[in-house]
Amino acid sequence: MPNNMEGRGLTDREMLQLCLELEKGRCRSISNTLLETSHNGLREIYLNCFENASGNQYRLYEIMSDKGWYKTDIASTAAINQVQEFMQHNLHPDDRM
């Protein structure tokens, strides 16, 4: 339901989109920090923060998807096979020798 009365404010869709983008940014930032943290206690804190942010991100995605505001394409079997092949050849380049 839009809340954009008389041309003021954001619609519900716009607010959810902004929240989703913020959570995606939090996930990227936290994961980068987590990857560079060597202290076990601090890593655990960042891991908990990442799990929280990624859970929030997924819930926002689900809400938007349920409302038809976030559409994703269904991957074909050929596209899945192409990605799998690419990953197999690029994750372990030494195996090709």
N, C-alpha and C positions, 0 to 999 in steps of 0.2 A: 504494500500500500504506500503510494507516494506521500511524502510530507512536504512537497514543494509547493506550498500554498502561496498564491499570488507572486510566483516567480522567485521566492526567497528560499534559501536553504537547499539541502541536498535530498535527493530521493533515497528511499531505503536501499535501492540497488547501488547507488553511488556510494553510500556510507559503507555497505558491505564490501564493495570493491576496494575502497580505501583501506578498510581494516584488513582485508585479505593481503593486499600489497604490503602493508606494514608488517604483518606476521611473516610473510615470505622474506622480507628484509631482515627481521629478527633472526629467522632460521639461518640465513646466510652468514650474518655477523657472528652469531653464537657458534656455528659450526667452524668458521675460520679460527675463532679464538680457541675452541676446543682442540683443534688439530695442532695448535702451537703451544698448548699447555702441558707441562711435564709433571707438575705437582699433582699427586693422586687425589688429594682432597679437593683441590680446585677443579680438577677434571670432572669429578663427581658432581660438583655444583653446576658446572657448565652443561654436563650431560642431562641433568634434571631440567635445567632451563630450556635446553634444546627439545627435550621430549614434550615439555609444556607448550612451547611455541609451535612445534610441528603438529601437536594435537589440536591447538586452536586453529591453525591454518587449515587443517583437514575439515574440521567442523564448519568453518566459514565456507569452504569450498562446497561441502555437502548441502548447506542451506541454499547457496546460490544455484547449485545444480538442480536441486529439487524444485526451485522456482523457475527454472529454465533460463537463468541469467548467466550461466557458465556452461557452455556447451563444449564437449570434447568429442573428437572423432573416434570411432571404433577402429582399432588397428587391424589391418588384414593379416592373414597368415603369412603372406609374402613379406610384408613390412616387418613383422616380428622375426621371421627367419633372417632377413637382411641385417637387422640389428644384432641378432645373436651371432651371426657369422662375423660381422665387423668386430664385436667385442672379443670373440675368441681369438681373432687374428691380432688384435691390438693390445690385449691385456698381458699376453705372454709372448712378446716378440722373439725371445731367445729360443722358444720351442720350434721355431721354423727353420733353424739351422740344421 
